[in-house]
């Protein structure tokens, strides 16, 4: 869509799970190679950044009308739609910026979705495996739930998706009899801190003449 190169987006993109790559060779499906670079890695085993990826089959995005690489204005216009592109960084064509259309980082969305799935799996497995026994609605039972949550979150620290996390399960003394009767443990809280990623570095230096 060449109009994207010439016209900035008049609205704010909001799609969290749509990742678009602008490239003049769209009929060769560069986005599929991009998926192939990172999709094999699960965020709980090896967190990856979707910026700075080199696609071996594709050079930097260009204006097909001129054959020249995108100008800074054209790049700004592409990014205003929440789209990604291939740009030269240090003379190497790599993907940037690694974001979903909403502006959120792709690795954050993907990691968050995987965390949700792993937590559900860990707690579901604990509950399913209580056959022949039960998880009591006591401090010990709450600790079992907290242990399942911890076991689900720790791999994301090991994979560098999270820097750290803290769990805050409810205390048994704060739970009403009615809540116990429902057999639903509410308000199992945790806070997880993203490790993030470094995409660029800015240096400030001083060039001077030594007096000695």
C-alpha positions in Angstrom: 0.0 0.0 0.0 2.0 3.0 -1.3 -0.3 5.5 0.3 1.1 4.5 3.7 4.5 5.9 2.6 3.1 9.3 1.8 0.4 9.8 4.4 0.7 9.4 8.2 -2.0 7.5 10.0 -4.8 9.9 11.1 -6.0 7.5 13.9 -4.4 5.6 16.7 -3.9 1.9 16.0 -5.3 -0.4 18.7 -4.8 -4.0 17.6 -2.7 -6.0 20.1 -2.4 -9.2 18.2 -1.9 -8.0 14.6 1.7 -7.6 13.6 2.2 -6.0 10.2 5.4 -5.8 8.2 5.7 -3.3 5.4 7.9 -4.4 2.5 7.7 -3.7 -1.2 8.2 -7.5 -2.0 5.0 -8.4 -0.2 4.2 -11.1 -2.8 7.2 -13.0 -1.5 5.8 -13.1 2.0 8.7 -11.6 4.1 6.4 -11.8 7.2 6.5 -15.6 7.0 10.2 -15.6 7.2 9.9 -13.3 10.2 7.5 -15.7 11.9 9.9 -18.5 11.1 12.8 -16.7 12.8 11.1 -16.3 16.2 8.0 -18.5 16.4 10.0 -21.7 17.3 11.0 -20.2 20.6 8.5 -20.3 23.5 8.7 -17.3 25.9 9.0 -19.7 28.9 12.1 -21.4 27.5 13.8 -18.8 25.4 12.4 -15.3 25.3 13.2 -13.5 22.0 13.0 -9.9 20.7 11.2 -9.3 17.5 13.3 -6.2 16.7 16.7 -6.5 15.1 15.9 -9.8 13.3 17.8 -10.3 10.1 15.7 -11.9 7.3 18.2 -13.6 5.0 15.9 -13.4 1.9 15.0 -9.7 2.2 16.9 -6.4 2.0 15.7 -3.2 3.6 12.2 -1.9 2.8 12.3 0.4 -0.3 10.0 2.7 -2.2 9.2 0.6 -5.3 8.5 3.8 -7.3 12.1 4.9 -7.0 14.0 1.8 -5.8 15.5 3.8 -3.0 15.4 2.9 0.7 12.6 4.6 2.6 13.3 8.1 3.6 13.0 9.1 7.3 9.6 10.6 6.6 8.4 7.5 4.9 9.7 5.4 7.8 7.9 7.6 10.3 4.7 7.3 8.3 4.9 3.5 8.2 5.5 3.4 12.0 2.5 5.7 12.6 0.3 2.9 11.5 1.8 0.5 14.0 3.6 -1.3 11.2 7.1 -2.8 11.1 9.7 -2.6 8.4 13.1 -3.8 7.5 15.7 -1.0 7.9 19.5 -0.7 7.9 21.1 -0.7 11.3 24.9 -0.6 11.1 24.6 -1.4 7.4 22.6 -4.6 8.2 18.9 -5.0 7.2 16.9 -5.9 10.3 13.4 -5.7 11.4 12.2 -2.7 13.4 10.5 -1.9 15.7 9.2 -5.3 16.7 5.7 -4.0 17.8 2.1 -5.0 17.4 -0.1 -2.4 15.8 -1.2 -1.1 19.2 2.4 -0.1 19.9 2.9 -2.9 22.5 6.0 -5.0 22.0 5.3 -8.3 20.3 7.4 -10.3 22.8 5.4 -8.7 25.7 2.1 -9.8 24.2 3.3 -13.2 23.3 5.0 -13.7 26.7 1.9 -12.5 28.6 -0.3 -14.9 26.7 2.1 -17.8 27.3 2.2 -16.9 31.0 -1.6 -17.0 31.2 -1.6 -20.5 29.6 1.1 -21.9 31.8 -0.5 -20.7 35.0 -3.8 -22.2 33.9 -2.1 -25.5 33.1 -0.2 -25.6 36.4 -3.2 -25.0 38.6 -5.4 -27.3 36.5 -2.9 -30.1 36.7 -2.7 -29.7 40.5 -6.5 -29.9 40.8 -6.8 -32.8 38.4 -4.1 -34.7 40.2 -5.9 -34.5 43.6 -7.7 -37.7 42.8 -7.4 -40.0 45.8 -7.1 -37.0 48.0 -7.9 -33.3 48.0 -6.5 -29.8 48.2 -7.8 -28.7 51.6 -9.1 -25.1 52.0 -6.5 -24.5 54.6 -3.2 -22.7 54.8 -1.5 -25.8 53.5 -3.9 -26.0 50.5 -3.4 -22.3 49.7 0.3 -23.0 49.8 -0.1 -25.8 47.2 -1.9 -23.3 44.9 0.8 -20.8 45.4 3.4 -23.4 44.7 1.8 -24.2 41.3 1.7 -20.5 40.5 5.4 -20.2 41.4 6.3 -23.2 39.3 4.6 -21.7 36.3 6.2 -18.3 36.6 9.8 -19.3 37.4 10.6 -20.5 33.8 9.8 -17.0 32.5 12.6 -15.7 34.8 15.0 -18.3 33.6 14.1 -17.5 30.0 14.7 -13.7 30.5 11.1 -12.7 29.8 10.7 -11.7 33.5 13.3 -10.1 35.7 11.5 -11.4 38.8 8.1 -12.0 40.4 6.4 -11.9 43.7 3.3 -14.0 44.8 0.8 -12.8 47.4 -1.7 -15.5 48.2 -4.5 -14.7 50.5 -4.1 -15.6 54.2 -6.4 -18.3 55.5 -7.6 -16.0 58.3 -8.9 -13.5 55.9 -11.2 -15.9 54.1 -14.9 -16.0 55.2 -16.9 -19.1 55.9 -19.0 -18.4 52.8 -16.0 -18.2 50.6 -14.7 -21.5 52.0 -18.1 -23.0 51.4 -17.9 -22.0 47.7 -14.6 -23.9 47.3 -13.3 -21.1 45.2 -10.0 -19.5 46.2 -10.2 -15.8 45.1 -7.7 -13.0 45.0 -4.5 -15.1 44.4 -2.3 -12.2 43.5 1.2 -11.9 42.0 3.3 -9.2 40.5 5.7 -10.0 37.7 8.4 -7.6 36.5 9.3 -7.6 32.8 12.9 -8.0 31.8 12.3 -6.0 28.6 15.0 -5.7 26.0 17.6 -3.2 24.7 17.0 -2.3 21.1 19.2 0.8 20.9 22.0 2.4 22.8 22.8 6.1 23.0 26.3 7.2 24.0 27.6 10.5 25.3 31.3 11.1 25.1 33.8 13.9 25.3 36.7 14.3 22.8 39.4 16.4 24.3 43.2 17.0 24.3 45.1 15.8 27.2 47.0 18.4 29.1 49.8 16.0 30.0 
